[in-house]
Amino acid sequence: MTLTRTRAGFSVMETLVAVALLAIAIIPLYAFQQTLANAAQRLQTASDLLDAQESALAILQTMDPVAQPAGEMDLGGWRLSWESRELASEQPADGYLGTSIWGITLYEVDATLERGATRHAFSIRRVGWIQVRDPSQF
């Protein structure tokens, strides 16, 4: 009389089925993780662009479009370039006290921020002024 003993545990077929079910369950989790990583990268790029735009606006607000109608500069890895064009002018400017010694001009400043393949263009309006009359005759 022979006794057959069976061992407790998983058979090879049960193990393969368990691994297949686990793989099927992990695939959507991997896709979800990839989506989150892509979203985080896009958010970081947008944040970097916003920081660069704030810096560019601060520089362009202090820039005199009469003295610097065009130019370029580096902003922490970004390349800022701008070009100004005259929209309207008054030479000399008239005010409530009469004619001024200053002539004023409204400019449209077209600026571009570039870094690698990322390029962002925007425009602002600035007032430029230049002395057109002798102040001793005022």
C-alpha positions as CSV (number, residue, x, y, z in Angstrom):
1,M,0.0,0.0,0.0
2,T,1.4,3.3,-1.1
3,L,0.4,6.5,0.3
4,T,0.7,9.6,-1.8
5,R,1.4,12.7,0.0
6,T,0.4,16.1,-1.4
7,R,2.2,19.2,-0.4
8,A,0.3,22.3,0.7
9,G,0.9,25.4,-1.4
10,F,0.3,26.8,-4.8
11,S,0.8,24.9,-8.0
12,V,2.6,26.4,-11.0
13,M,-0.6,27.1,-12.7
14,E,-2.1,28.9,-9.8
15,T,1.1,31.0,-9.5
16,L,1.0,32.0,-13.2
17,V,-2.7,33.0,-12.9
18,A,-1.9,35.1,-9.8
19,V,1.0,36.8,-11.6
20,A,-1.2,37.5,-14.7
21,L,-4.0,39.0,-12.5
22,L,-1.5,41.2,-10.7
23,A,0.0,42.4,-14.0
24,I,-3.5,43.3,-15.3
25,A,-4.2,45.2,-12.1
26,I,-0.9,47.1,-12.2
27,I,-1.2,48.3,-15.8
28,P,-3.8,51.0,-15.1
29,L,-1.9,52.1,-12.0
30,Y,1.2,52.6,-14.2
31,A,-0.8,54.6,-16.7
32,F,-2.2,56.7,-13.9
33,Q,1.3,57.3,-12.5
34,Q,2.6,58.3,-15.9
35,T,-0.3,60.8,-16.3
36,L,0.5,62.3,-12.9
37,A,4.2,62.6,-13.9
38,N,3.3,64.3,-17.2
39,A,1.0,66.7,-15.4
40,A,3.7,67.6,-12.9
41,Q,6.1,68.3,-15.7
42,R,3.6,70.6,-17.5
43,L,2.9,72.4,-14.2
44,Q,6.6,72.9,-13.6
45,T,7.1,74.3,-17.1
46,A,4.1,76.7,-16.6
47,S,5.5,77.8,-13.3
48,D,8.9,78.5,-14.8
49,L,7.3,80.5,-17.6
50,L,5.2,82.5,-15.1
51,D,8.3,83.4,-13.2
52,A,10.1,84.4,-16.3
53,Q,7.1,86.6,-17.4
54,E,7.1,88.4,-14.1
55,S,10.8,89.1,-14.4
56,A,10.4,90.3,-18.0
57,L,7.5,92.6,-17.1
58,A,9.5,94.1,-14.2
59,I,12.4,94.8,-16.6
60,L,10.2,96.1,-19.4
61,Q,8.3,98.4,-17.0
62,T,11.5,100.2,-16.1
63,M,12.9,100.3,-19.7
64,D,12.6,103.5,-21.6
65,P,11.3,102.7,-25.1
66,V,12.9,105.9,-26.5
67,A,16.4,105.0,-25.2
68,Q,16.1,101.3,-25.8
69,P,13.6,100.6,-28.6
70,A,14.9,97.1,-29.1
71,G,17.2,94.7,-27.3
72,E,17.8,91.3,-25.7
73,M,18.9,89.9,-22.4
74,D,19.2,86.7,-20.4
75,L,16.8,86.0,-17.5
76,G,17.9,83.0,-15.6
77,G,17.9,80.6,-18.5
78,W,15.3,82.4,-20.6
79,R,16.1,84.8,-23.4
80,L,14.1,88.0,-23.4
81,S,14.0,90.0,-26.6
82,W,11.8,93.1,-27.3
83,E,11.1,95.6,-30.1
84,S,9.1,98.8,-29.7
85,R,7.0,100.7,-32.2
86,E,5.4,104.1,-31.9
87,L,1.6,104.2,-31.7
88,A,0.9,107.9,-31.0
89,S,2.9,111.0,-30.0
90,E,2.5,114.5,-28.8
91,Q,5.4,117.0,-29.2
92,P,5.4,118.9,-26.9
93,A,2.8,117.5,-24.5
94,D,0.0,119.9,-23.4
95,G,-1.2,119.9,-19.8
96,Y,-3.4,122.0,-17.6
97,L,-0.5,124.4,-16.9
98,G,0.2,124.9,-20.6
99,T,2.8,123.4,-22.9
100,S,5.3,121.1,-21.3
101,I,9.0,120.8,-21.9
102,W,8.4,117.1,-22.5
103,G,7.3,115.3,-25.6
104,I,5.5,112.0,-24.9
105,T,5.0,109.0,-27.1
106,L,2.9,105.8,-26.7
107,Y,4.8,102.7,-27.6
108,E,3.7,99.1,-28.2
109,V,6.5,96.8,-26.9
110,D,6.4,93.3,-28.4
111,A,8.5,90.9,-26.3
112,T,9.4,87.3,-26.6
113,L,10.6,84.8,-24.0
114,E,12.5,81.8,-25.3
115,R,14.1,78.7,-23.7
116,G,14.8,75.7,-25.8
117,A,11.7,74.8,-27.7
118,T,9.4,76.9,-25.5
119,R,8.6,80.3,-26.9
120,H,6.1,82.8,-25.5
121,A,5.3,86.2,-27.0
122,F,3.4,89.1,-25.3
123,S,2.9,92.8,-25.7
124,I,2.7,95.8,-23.3
125,R,2.2,99.5,-23.8
126,R,4.7,102.0,-22.5
127,V,5.0,105.7,-22.5
128,G,8.3,107.2,-23.6
129,W,9.2,110.8,-23.1
130,I,11.9,113.1,-24.3
131,Q,12.8,116.7,-23.4
132,V,11.8,118.9,-26.4
133,R,12.0,122.4,-24.9
134,D,14.5,124.3,-22.8
135,P,13.3,124.4,-19.2
136,S,14.7,127.9,-18.6
137,Q,12.2,129.2,-21.1
138,F,9.2,127.6,-19.3
